Amino acid sequence: MSSPMTVWRALERHAAAHPDRVAFTYLRFGAPTPDGRDNVRAEDVTYGDLRDRAIDYAERLGTLDRPAGAVLLLYASGLDFVSTFLGCLLAGVPSVPAPPPRRPYARIAERLTGIIEDAGVWVGTAAANVSVRELAFLTPRLTELAWLDPPAPADRGRRGPVTERITEGAAYLQYTSGSTSAPKGVEVTHANLIEQVNALDERFGHDSTSVMVSWLPVFHDMGLIYSVVTPLVLGFRSVLMLPEDFAARPIRWLRAIQDYRGTHSMAPNFGFDLCVRKVAESERQGLDLSSWQVSADASEPIRARTVTAFERVYGSYGLAPTAHRPAYGLAEATLIVTGGGPEHRAKWLPVKRDSLGNGQIELHTEDVWDVVSCGPPFDGFDLRIVDPETHLEVPHRVEGEIWVSGPCVADGYYGKAEATEETFRARLSGDHSQVPYLRTGDLGFLDDGELYVTGRRKDIIIVRGQNHYPQDIEQVAESAHPGLRQGCGAAFALDAYDERIGLAFEVREDVAGESLAEVADAARRAVAETFGITLDTIALMPTGTIPKTSSGKIRRSECRRRLLAGVLEVHRVFGGASPATGPADTTGTTGTTGTTGTTAAMPPALLVPALRLAAARIIGVDPGGIDDHAPFAQYGLDSLGAEELAGVCAQLLRIEVPATVVYDNPTLHGLATALARLQ
């Protein structure tokens, strides 16, 4: 009997058959050239080299006295991550991909500590630009780990046969994004990985000539499974870049697809939105996307307006009408559960807004949400729409909780038996087969065999694919100013298909007039600095007016409903609160290179006006309202905006400007001074 396929055995097969074939390419972006073009350096690794590097790492792991536990991998992307991840698989030690520490540090420190303790991490490996010693102030736990350097390039062919050590349980732990206080590691098995790759291949179609192009972070399930594991198992090339390099200049993704004749890629909705809003028409000149066969769209609510705009803009550059493939998935099911094949075009249904959340879905022509189809379930998945209270399956076009069963569903949460039983072992009422289902916590409905996702059963807020628990946001906000009443606030997404966040909070009775603006600014700044996200709307309310249940729990959904309907009792609302109309159609009018640069050094006095205009455009505020010495976070600049501003600075000055320069100098005056020193 032949051994079952694993990721490592797939690498062994490709390394034996094609040792000199390029497996991965990593793109490094430096300072722009004098004419403003990207200065990019490509690093390749072949299947033979990759095998040698992974063996080197596995052998060094084997020399350590190790307790039971996992290996922490602090990488955003890169060839070193691929080889260390494979080395862990070979050694039979579960790895834990995690984001390298970056500002805001407060949140990542707590999250890293929680992951290290939960997974029993005993050794770590980090990207070359991550200094563990310098980051020791974040959490003492980092200094308690044994740290291994990533494997160095080796002479191909010097490694002989090796034996993969396969242990029962997780091949790796995928920690779900979300609450800082209780991280949960999904136990993804070797079988889960291979089953997911086979399902992706059946639906999206790959062969040896396929080319993946991805900016997704490898610590995220989308980046790891589709951009690393899938190409590796199936034997085709993958081209990787850092997510911050994409955020600074989204055209880099599209140009890489053109230059490498990319055929497949995957991104969340915001990635496609950035390509519409932040790539100027001048940057798109000569772009050829005719090789792009599958642009999978997943990880967060998919907006029909974004799909329409992306297809309209890039269809004229060769993008096929069948390329855009909305999909649905989650880490607990390894990655993707539903998605369209080559015969599917993106489509949506006009659902009456007030029917959402009320069971029966009504289609209408006015006051509707265009709910995007995420396609039919992948082969092998059993997907049901279930009443979350009765556990009875509901008919088509009736909203309920999405339940999933199949070979890609993970074993459970590491070390959390109760949470595993509740989430991974659900049973349908009246189903005598007693098949266990994964409760996704997502709401949706089926129509003509295709899944339409409508929101979350719980109050989780999703921004750029990252989960944020409202209680975390509320706690940070209330600690930002004594004028906010503790335990009397609600954070919520302003709509199911919208990344805008609203915050409603009661204020103390002695807070009024001009001091309300001070309170709102403090809350907005604290949330931006802690979570890297922007509060679009802040409603400050009189004491005793926030909606609560009879047991005293905050009714976040009701608070949101009243705010959007204009019936919430408030002192004052900062920002705009109305149902979203989608991103502004700015096609061809904006881009990261909108300011004409010069190679001559610019003093701070000249930099400040240019930076003011750039920051105002990114944030969406009046340039005259930005004070030279006020923190950017006060005006709502989040982490994505900071990366975009760094990209604008790089284009303006023709120098390399990491996003950390913006984080470290978060005012117009401070940033201008820092940039003057860099020139």
N, C-alpha and C positions, 0 to 999 in steps of 0.2 A: 504494500500500500504506500503510495507516495505521500510525502508530508504536505500538509496544507500550506497554501501560499501565505507568505508574510511580506511585509515591506522590505525586510532585509534580504529575503530570498529573491525578491524581484530585482534588487540592486545587484546581487551576485550574478544573476542571469544576464543582465545587461552588461556588467563589467566583463564577463567572460566572452560575450558575443561581440561587443563593441567597446573595448577599453578606451579607445581614443575619441569616442564620440562625446560632444559637449552635452552635459546633463543640465547644468545650471549656468546662467550668466547673471552677474550682479552689477548693476549700474551705479557708479559713484559720481555725484554731481559736485563740481567745484565752482570756483568763481567764474562768472560769465566772461566770454571773450570780449575784446574791445568793441566788436560790433553788436554786442548784446546777446549772442547765441550761447546756448548751454555748453559748458566745458565738461564733458562726460567721459569717464574712463570705465571701460567694460572689463570685468574680471570673469574668466571662465573656469569651470572645473569639469573634468571628464568623468565618466563612470568609473574608470580605473583609479583615478586620483581620489575620487570621493570614497571609494571603498577603502583605500589605504588610510585616508584621514580618519574614517570612522573606526577602523580597527585600532589605530593608534590611541584614540580616545578611550575605547572600550578596555584596552589593555591597561592604561593608566588608572582607569576606574577600578580595575581588578586588583591593583596593588594597595588600595586603601582598605584599612579596617573599617568595615561599614556596618552600621546597624540597619535594621529594616527601615526603609524610607525611600525618599525620592531625590532626584537631582534637579536643582533649580537652574533654568536656562534664561538668562536675562538678555534677550535680543529683540529687536524690532524687525530685522530682516538680515539677509546676508548668507554667504557660503559657510561661514563658521557655524552658524546655527544648524544648517542642514547636516553637516558632518557630526556635530555633537549629538543632535537628536538621533541620528542613525547609530552612533556609538552606544547610546543608552539602550536602544532596541536590541543591539547585538549582545550587550552585557546583561540583558534581562533586568535592568533597573528602570523603573518608571520615571519619566522626566516630567517636569512641570514648566512648560513655557509660560513666561511672565513678562510684562512690560518692563524695560529698563527704567530705573528711576528718572523722573523728569519733573519739572515744576508743573503744577503745585505739589511740593514735597509732602505736605501734611497728610494728604489722603493716601498717596502711594506708600508712605511709610507704614501706615496702619494696615493697609491691604497686604503688603509684603510680609509683615509680621504674622498676620493671620494665616496666610498661605504656608509660610515656613512651619508654623506650629501645627496646622491642620494636617499637612502632608508628611510631617516628620522629615523635612528636608535636612540632609546632612552634608551635602556637597553642592557647590554651585560653579557655574561657568558663565562669564559675562562677555558682552561685546567689547572690542578693544577700546572704545571711547567711554566705557563705564569704569570709573575708578572706585573699587569697593572700599578702599581705605578712606577716600574722601567722603564716601556716603555712609560711613560708620555712624555719623551723628543721627541718621534717619532711624535706625533701629539697631540695638546691640546684637540682635540675632544674626545680622549679616556677618559680623566679625567672628561669630562662633562656628561658622561653616568652614569646611575644607574647600579651598578654591583651586580649581584646575584650569590651566590655560587651554584655550581651544587647540585642536590639532594643527600642526604646521604642515604645509605641503610636503608630500613625500615622493620619493622616486617610485614611479609606477612599476608595478610588477614585483616589488620586493616582499610583498606579503603573500604567504602561502594560504592553504585552506584554513578556515576557522569554523567553529561550531557556534551557532546562535543559541543563546540560552533563553528559552521561552518559559516564563513562569506563569502560573495561574493568576488571573486577575488582570489589572490594568496594564496596557502597553504604555500609556501615559495618562496624566491627569489634566483635564481641561477645566480650569477654574472659570466659572461663569462670572461675567462682569456684573457688578452691582454693589450691594451693601458692603461697607467696609468692615462691619462688625462680625459677620459670620460667613466667610467665603466657603463655597461648596465646590469640591473637585469632582467632576464627572469622570467615572472610570471607563475609559475607552479601551476596548480590547483589540487584539490583533485581528480577530474575526470581524469586529465592527469596521475597522479600517478597510479591509479588503472588500467587504460587502458594500460599503459606501462608494468605493472607487468603481466597482462594477456597476452600481446603480447610476452613478454620474456618467459613466462611459456609455451605458445603454441609452440614456436620454439625451446627452449633449454630443456624443459622437466624437471620438478621438482616434488618431492613428499615429504612426511613427513620424509623420511629417507635421503633426500639430505643433504649435508653439504657444505656450502660456506666457502672458505678460501681466504682471501683478505688482501693485503697490501696497497690497494689504499687509498688515502686520502679522508676523508668523506666530505671535502669541495668541492670536484670535483664531477660532476654529475655521473661518473661511480662508484665511491666509495659509494656515498650516495644511488643511486637508486638500483644498483645491489647487493651491499654488505650489505646494511642495510634495505632498504624498501622492496625489493623483498622477502628475507627470512622471514621478519616480517609478511608480508601479507599472504604468503603461508604457514607459520608455520613450517619452518625447521631451523636448527642451522646454525649460522654464526660465523666463527673464524676470528678475526681481529688482525692485528699487525700494527705498525707504518711504514710508507713508508721508513723512514731513516734506520730502522732496516733491512728491505729488501735490501736496497741499499748497506749497509755495508757488508752484507753476503746474497746473493741471495738464497743460499741453504736453508735458513730458511723457505722460502715460500714452497719449495718442500718438506722439512721434515714435515712441518705442514700438508700438503696434505696427506702425508703418515701416520702420527701419528693419525690424526683425520678422516682418510678415506674420505678425501675431494672428492666431486663429481663435483663441479662447481667452476669456478673462472673466472676472467676477468682481462686483463692487456693491456696496450699499447705495441706496437712493441718493444720498448726499454727494457721492462721487460723480454721478451722472449730472446732477444739478450744478456742481462746480464747473464741469466741462461746458455747460451751457452759459453760465453767468460770468465765468472768470477767464474764459479764453476769447481774446479779441479776434475779430475777423482777420486782421493782419497776421496773427499768429497761425491761423488755419490755412493760409494760402499754400497751395501745392500739396496739402495733406491727402494721403491715399489710404483709406480704411477698407479697401475692397477685400482684403484677406480675412477680415474679422468675421468669423462665423457664429460665435456665441458670446454675447455680452450678458452674462447672468446677473440679475438684479435681485439682491436678497439682503437679509440681516436686519432690516428695519421697515417701517411702513413705506410702501411703494406708492408714489403719487402719480396719478394719471397725467397731470400737467407736465411733470418732469419727463416722463416717458415720451409724451408727444413732442415736447421741445427738443429732446435729445435726438429723436428720430428725424425731426424736421431739419435740424441744423446739420447733422452729420450724414444724413441720407444723401446730401449733395456732394459728399466726399467719399462716396463708395460704400457706406454702411448698408448692408442688406436689410430689407424690411423684416426679415424673419430672425435677425441676429439678437434683438433684445428679448431676453427670456426672464420675465419675473418668476421668482421662485420663493419657496418658504422652507425654513428649517430652524434648527436649534441645536445647541451643543449636546443636549441630552439624547439626541438622535444621531450623534456624530457630526452631521452637518445639514444636508438637504433632504427634505421629505417629499416636496412636490415641485414640479417645474415642467415647462413645455418642451416638446421635441421640435424637430426641424419644420414640422407642418404647422406649428402654432405661431400666431402673431399675438403680440401684446393686446389685451382687450380689457374692458371694464364695464361695470353695470352702474347706472345712475340710481343710487339708493337714497330714498328719502331720509333726511337727517334724523327726524324724530322717530323713525322706526328702528334705528340702531339702538341696541340695548333693551329692546322691548319684545324680542322673540321673532315674530314674523317679519320678514324683510319685504319692504314695499319699494317698487320701482316707480319713479316719478320724473317729471321734467323740470320741476322747480324746487329750490332749496334742497339740493341733493349733494351727496358725496359720490364721486366716481370711484367705486371700489374696484381695485385692479385684481384680475384673476392671477393666481399664483400657479396655475396649471393643475393637471391631474397628479395623483400620487405616483411616486416612482414604483417600479416593479418590486414586489415583495413587501410593500407597506400596506397595512390595513388601517385606513384613516376613517374615523367616525366623528360626527358632530353630536355632542352629548349634552343633555341638561345637567349642569354642574351640581344641582341639588339632588335630583332624583336618580341620576346616573342612567337615565333612559335615553336611547338614541332618538334624535329628533329628525323630522322629514327635511327634504331639500328646501332651500330658501327659508329655513328657520335658523336663527342665530343660536349658537351654543358653544361650548368649550371644545376645542380640537383635541381629540385623543388619538394616539398613534401606537401601533404595534408593528414589529418587524425586526429583521436581523441586524439593522443598524442601530437600534435602540440600545443605549449603553447599559452596563450592569447596575448602575446606581451612583449614589454619592459616596465618595470615599469616607469610611468611618462614621457614616451617619445613617444608621439602620432605620430610624423612625422617619426621617425625611425621604429615604429611599422607598420605604413601604408606601408612604402617602403619595409620592409622585410617580413611581415606576411600577406600582403593583395595583393599579385601579382595575375594577371589574365592572362590566356592564350589568345593570339590573336585568334579571331574567335570562341572562346568557349562561346556559349550563356548561358551555365549554370552558368557562373560567379563564379565558385568555387574558393575560395581564396587559394593561395598556399604560402608556406614558401620558400623564396629564400635562399638557403643555402650558396651561394657564392662559393660552391665547384664545380669543373668540373669533368665530368665523361661521361661514355657511357654505354649503355645496350647491352648485348649479351646473347641470349638464356634466357632472362628474369632475368639475374643477373646483378648487378651493379658493374662496375669497376671505381674506383675513380682515377683520373689522376692528380689532383692538385687543386690550388685555383685560382679563377678568379681574386682576388685581391692579393696583395703582402704580405699577412700575412705569417710569418715564424713560423713553428711549431717545437718545440724542447721538447721531452719527454711529449707530450700532452699539453704543455703550448704554448699559442699563443703569439707571439712577433711582434709588428708592426715595420716595417723597419725604419719609421721616428724616433721612440724612440731610436733605436740603433744608428742611424746616429747622432742624437743630442748629445748623450752621448759621442760618439767617437770624434766628432768635438770639443767638449769642453775639451777634454783630453790633447790637445796639440795645441799651436798657429800656428803650421806649417800646419795644415789642414784648407782648405778653407771652410768657413761656407756656408752651403746650396749646396755644390758641392760633395756630396757623395751618395753612394747607398749601402744598405744592402740587401742581398737576400739569399735564400736557393740555394745551389749549384746544387740541382736537386730536382725534385718533390718527390722522394722517399728517400731523404737523409737529415739527420739532420745537416750536415756540413753547416756552414754559411760563406758566402763571404762578404767582404767589399771592395768597390772600392772608392777611395777618391782622389780628386785633392789636391796637396800640393802647398804652396806658392813658388814663383820662387827662393827664397833664400834658399830653403831646398834641399839639395843634399848630395850625398856621404854617409858618416857614419851617418849623422843625420837622414836619412830615417829610419834606424833601430830603432832609438830612438822614432820617431813618431809612427811607427807601434807598438812598445812595449807599448807605452802609451795608444793607442787606444784599444789594446787587453786587457790590465789590467783594464781599466775603464769599458769596457763592461762586463768583467767577474765579477768584483766587484759589478756592479749595477744590472745585470740581472742573474748572475749565469750561464752564457753560454759562450762557447768558439768560438772565431773567427778562423776558420780553415785557411782561406786565406785572406790576405790583399794586395790589389793592389794599389800602390801609383802612381798617374798619373800627367802629366804636366798640367798646367793651361789651361782651355778651352777645354779639351778633353773628358769630361764625356758626354755620350749620353743624349740629351735632346729633348723634343718636341718643336714645333714651338712656343709654349706659355711659354717655359722655365721650364717645369716639367721634373724631372729626369726620364729617361727611364730605370727602374731597370732591367726589363726582357732583354732588349737589351744589357745592360751592362754585365749581366751575360752571355748572349750568346757569346758576343765577348771575354770575359775572357776565357770561356771554349774552344772556337775555337782558342785561341792564337792570336787574331787579335786586342785585346784592346791595345791602345797606353799607355805604362806604363814606369815609371822610374825603378820600381823594384817590384817583387811579393814576399811576405813573406808567406811561407806555400805552400801547393800543391793545384793546381786548375785543376782538370780533372774530367770527369764523374765518378761517384762512381761505384766501383766494388763490393760494399757490405762489410760487416765486415770481417776482416781476420779470416780464419778458424783456430782458436786456441784451438779447442776442446781438452780438457784433458791436455793442456799444461800450463794453468794459473789458478789462483784461489786466493781467498782472504787469503788463509793460506799458501802461498808459502814460507814464511820465518819461519824457525824453531825458536820457542820461548823458553823462559826460565822464570822460576818464580823468578829468582834472579834479584834485581834491577840493571838497566843499567844506567850509567851516560850519560850526553849529548854527550860526545866525542864518545861513542860507538853507541849511537842512531842515530847520524847524518848519517853515512854511510848506515845504514839499511833503514832509512827514504828516503834517496836519491834514492836508488834502487827502493823502493816501489812507490815513487812519479813519477819517470821516467817511470815505467811500466804503471801506470795508465794514465799518460798524453800522453805517446808515444814519448818520447824524449830521447836523449842521457844523461845518468846520469851525465857525466862529464860537461854537459852544465848548470846544475842547481847550481846557486850560493847559498851559505849558508844563505845569508842575503837578497836575492831578494824575493819579494812576489811570492807565487805560481801562482797567477793570471797572472803574466807576462809570464808564460810558458803555460797558457791555462787551468789551473785546475779550473773546474767549480764546481757548488754545488754538483752534483752527484759524481764527483771525490773526493770532500772533504769528503763526507760521506763514500766512499769506503776506503779512506786513514785512516779515523777514525777506520773503521773495521779492517784494517790491523794492526794498532797500538794496538787495543784491543787484537788481537790474538797474537801479538808479546810479549806483556807484561803481558797477562793474567789479565788485569784489564778492568774496564768499561771506555771507551773513547767516550764521546759524540762528535758529529760532531762540536759542538760549540768550542771545544778545537782547532780544526783545523782553524775555522773561526777567533778565537781570536788571534791565533799565526801563521800567514800565511807565515812563512819562515821555512827553515830547522832548523836553530839555535833556533828560538823562539819555535817551536813545540817540539824540543828535550828537551829544558829547562823546558817547561810546563809538558811534560810527566815525566821527572825526579822527579818533585814535586808531581805528582799524585801517584807515586809508593809507 
